[in-house]
């Protein structure tokens, strides 16, 4: 299996840079970064707080790392025009010498749309817009010129140069909805979801059904999953923490228990485990220690 790290967008740039360098040196396979402009809020109200812009950070990391894959989880097509998505993705792939993964989604975070006056749309037109955008992006990244006349986007004889190093540059879709899964099967190379093994297992089965409907071999879609990992020192610590965390997306345990959970993901057919740093320490040094523990006591069993 592959293992990738995910740094919180609130951390200072220098910390993110040093973190990415450290986990790359440990052996981690990839690095993901969220494409949002502020922390999420339950009531949809805008909130202050440092939050680094995704593609700026990934561009910098493309120049300061040398081996790991780098990707967005995920850029919303409500916020970003497909021409912008394609051109900056091609450029980052050039800077990184073919290590970029373009994560795309339909958009969901209410407060950033509200704050910046960007329409989120109802569910159907939002997915309609995404369907047009991913088709345009895929064409721009691979074809000499792109023309597209849709309801939401009109593209006329448009270039995207230079092309990415990778052919194709992998597009990842983060989704669990039925129609979005069909679009994943039609256009994407990779797919991502949240959840415990039980939750994620249900969704990966829906992806396979979507692939069958689209005539796509599910084995050709690279799959990744991220729960919130909580590394605990004892069984007592696990049980004390369990009622305090989101049940549908949290994996708690000692390193040996985390090994068992990762084994379940592997049996379900997941190719990659994404490990967010959100729950792995309150300081940069604590988080790095947690990633070292995860790598040396969990990931090592699957390499």
C-alpha positions in Angstrom: 0.0 0.0 0.0 0.9 3.6 -0.4 0.9 6.1 2.5 0.5 9.9 2.2 0.6 12.8 4.6 -1.9 15.7 4.8 -0.9 18.9 6.6 -3.5 21.3 8.0 -3.8 24.5 6.0 -3.6 26.5 9.2 0.1 25.7 9.8 2.6 28.4 8.8 4.3 27.9 5.4 7.7 27.2 6.8 6.3 24.5 9.1 4.5 22.9 6.1 7.7 23.0 4.1 9.8 21.4 6.8 7.1 18.8 7.5 6.9 17.8 3.8 10.7 17.5 3.7 10.7 15.4 6.8 8.0 12.9 5.8 9.6 12.6 2.3 12.9 11.7 4.0 11.0 9.1 6.1 9.7 7.4 3.0 6.1 8.6 2.7 4.8 8.3 -0.8 2.7 11.5 -1.1 1.5 14.8 0.3 -2.0 16.2 0.1 -3.3 19.7 0.8 -6.9 21.0 1.1 -8.2 23.6 -1.3 -10.1 25.9 1.0 -9.9 29.5 2.1 -11.0 29.3 5.7 -11.8 26.7 8.3 -15.2 25.1 8.0 -18.0 26.1 10.4 -21.1 24.1 11.4 -23.4 27.0 10.9 -21.9 28.1 7.5 -20.7 31.4 8.9 -17.3 32.8 7.8 -14.5 32.6 10.3 -11.2 34.2 10.7 -7.9 32.3 10.9 -4.8 31.6 8.9 -5.4 29.3 6.0 -2.8 28.9 3.2 -3.9 28.8 -0.4 -3.6 25.3 -1.8 -2.0 25.7 -5.2 0.5 28.3 -4.0 1.7 25.8 -1.3 1.8 22.9 -3.8 3.8 25.0 -6.3 6.4 25.7 -3.6 6.5 22.1 -2.5 7.0 21.0 -6.1 10.3 22.9 -6.1 11.4 22.0 -2.6 10.6 18.2 -2.6 12.0 15.7 -5.0 10.2 12.3 -4.8 6.7 12.5 -3.3 3.5 12.9 -5.2 1.7 16.2 -4.5 -2.0 16.7 -4.8 -5.1 18.8 -3.9 -7.9 17.4 -1.8 -9.9 18.8 -3.6 -10.3 21.9 -5.8 -13.9 23.0 -6.0 -15.2 23.7 -9.5 -17.7 26.3 -8.1 -14.7 28.5 -7.1 -12.2 27.7 -9.9 -12.7 28.0 -13.6 -11.6 24.9 -15.5 -9.0 26.8 -17.6 -7.4 28.0 -14.3 -7.4 24.5 -12.9 -5.9 23.0 -16.0 -3.1 25.6 -16.5 -1.9 25.7 -13.0 -2.0 21.9 -12.7 0.1 21.6 -15.8 2.6 24.1 -14.5 2.9 22.4 -11.1 3.4 19.1 -12.9 6.2 20.7 -14.9 7.8 22.2 -11.7 7.6 18.8 -9.9 8.8 16.8 -12.9 5.6 14.8 -13.1 4.5 14.3 -9.5 1.3 16.3 -9.4 -2.2 14.8 -8.8 -5.2 17.1 -9.5 -7.9 16.5 -7.0 -11.3 17.9 -8.1 -14.7 18.2 -6.5 -18.0 19.9 -7.0 -17.7 22.2 -4.0 -19.4 22.0 -0.6 -18.1 24.4 2.1 -20.8 26.9 2.7 -18.9 29.6 4.6 -16.3 30.3 2.0 -18.9 30.6 -0.8 -20.9 32.9 1.4 -18.0 35.1 2.4 -16.7 35.6 -1.1 -20.0 35.8 -2.9 -19.5 32.7 -4.9 -22.6 30.7 -5.8 -22.6 27.2 -4.4 -25.7 26.1 -6.4 -28.2 23.5 -5.6 -27.1 19.9 -5.8 -28.1 19.1 -9.5 -26.7 22.3 -11.1 -23.5 22.0 -9.0 -22.9 18.5 -10.3 -23.8 19.6 -13.8 -21.2 22.3 -13.5 -18.6 19.8 -12.2 -19.4 17.4 -15.1 -18.6 20.1 -17.7 -15.5 21.3 -15.8 -13.9 17.9 -15.4 -14.4 17.1 -19.1 -12.9 20.5 -20.1 -9.9 20.1 -17.7 -9.2 16.6 -19.0 -9.3 17.9 -22.6 -7.1 20.9 -21.9 -4.5 18.7 -20.2 -4.3 16.2 -23.1 -5.5 17.8 -26.4 -3.8 20.4 -28.5 -6.9 22.7 -28.5 -10.2 22.4 -26.7 -13.6 23.7 -27.7 -16.6 23.1 -25.5 -20.1 24.6 -25.6 -22.0 23.8 -22.4 -24.6 25.4 -20.1 -22.0 26.6 -17.6 -18.8 26.9 -19.6 -17.9 27.9 -23.2 -14.4 27.2 -24.3 -13.2 28.1 -27.8 -10.1 26.7 -29.5 -8.3 27.0 -26.2 -4.7 25.9 -25.7 -3.1 24.7 -22.4 0.7 24.9 -22.8 3.0 23.6 -21.8 1.4 20.3 -21.3 2.0 18.3 -18.1 4.9 15.9 -17.9 2.6 13.1 -17.1 0.3 11.7 -19.8 -2.3 11.6 -18.5 -1.9 13.8 -15.5 -3.9 11.9 -12.9 -7.2 13.5 -12.0 -8.7 12.4 -8.6 -12.3 13.0 -7.6 -13.3 13.1 -4.0 -16.9 11.9 -3.8 -19.5 9.5 -2.5 -22.6 10.5 -4.5 -24.0 8.2 -7.2 -23.8 10.6 -10.1 -20.4 11.9 -9.0 -19.1 8.3 -8.9 -20.3 7.8 -12.4 -18.3 10.9 -13.5 -15.3 9.5 -11.6 -15.6 6.3 -13.6 -15.9 8.2 -16.8 -13.1 10.8 -16.4 -10.8 10.2 -13.5 -7.7 8.1 -12.8 -8.1 8.2 -9.0 -10.8 8.4 -6.3 -10.8 9.4 -2.7 -13.2 9.1 0.3 -13.4 9.6 4.0 -14.5 7.1 6.6 -13.8 4.1 8.8 -13.4 0.7 7.1 -17.1 0.1 7.5 -18.1 3.4 6.0 -15.5 3.5 3.3 -16.2 -0.1 2.4 -19.7 0.7 1.5 -18.7 3.6 -0.7 -15.9 1.7 -2.6 -18.5 -0.9 -3.5 -20.7 1.9 -5.0 -17.6 3.1 -7.0 -17.3 -0.4 -8.4 -20.9 -0.4 -9.4 -20.5 3.0 -11.1 -17.5 1.6 -13.0 -19.5 -1.3 -14.2 -22.2 1.0 -15.5 -19.6 3.1 -17.3 -17.8 0.1 -18.8 -14.7 0.9 -16.7 -12.5 -1.7 -15.1 -12.5 -0.7 -11.4 -8.9 -2.0 -11.0 -7.8 0.9 -13.3 -9.0 3.5 -10.7 -6.5 4.1 -7.9 -8.4 4.4 -4.6 -7.5 6.3 -1.4 -9.1 6.8 1.9 -8.5 9.0 5.0 -9.9 8.6 8.4 -9.0 10.7 11.4 -6.3 8.6 13.0 -5.8 8.7 16.8 -2.7 7.0 18.0 -3.2 5.9 21.6 -0.8 4.5 24.2 -3.2 1.9 25.7 -6.6 0.2 25.4 -7.8 2.4 28.3 -6.9 5.5 26.4 -8.8 4.3 23.3 -12.0 3.7 25.2 -11.7 7.1 27.0 -11.3 8.9 23.7 -13.9 7.0 21.6 -17.0 8.8 22.7 -15.4 12.2 22.0 -14.6 11.7 18.3 -16.6 11.4 15.1 -17.6 7.7 14.9 -18.0 7.6 11.1 -14.5 8.8 10.3 -12.2 8.0 13.3 -9.8 5.2 13.7 -8.4 4.9 17.2 -5.9 2.5 18.6 -2.5 1.5 19.6 -0.1 1.1 16.7 -0.9 -2.6 16.5 -4.6 -1.9 16.4 -4.1 0.7 13.7 -2.2 -2.0 11.8 -5.4 -4.1 12.0 -7.5 -1.2 10.7 -5.1 -0.5 7.8 -5.3 -4.2 7.0 -9.1 -3.9 6.7 -8.7 -1.1 4.2 -6.3 -3.2 2.2 -8.7 -6.1 2.1 -11.5 -3.7 0.9 -9.2 -2.8 -2.1 -7.9 0.6 -1.1 -4.5 1.4 -2.6 -3.5 4.4 -0.5 -4.0 5.6 3.1 -4.0 9.4 3.6 -3.1 10.4 7.1 -4.2 13.9 8.1 -2.2 15.6 10.8 -5.3 17.2 12.4 -5.4 14.7 15.3 -1.7 13.7 15.6 -0.3 16.4 17.9 -0.6 20.0 19.1 2.9 21.1 17.9 5.1 20.5 14.9 7.4 18.3 16.8 4.6 16.2 18.2 3.1 15.7 14.7 6.4 14.7 13.3 6.9 12.2 16.1 3.4 10.8 15.3 4.2 10.4 11.6 7.5 8.6 12.5 5.6 6.3 14.8 3.0 5.6 12.1 5.6 5.0 9.4 7.8 2.8 11.6 5.1 0.8 13.4 2.2 0.8 11.0 3.1 1.4 7.4 6.2 -0.9 7.6 3.8 -3.9 7.7 2.4 -3.0 4.3 5.5 -2.1 2.3 
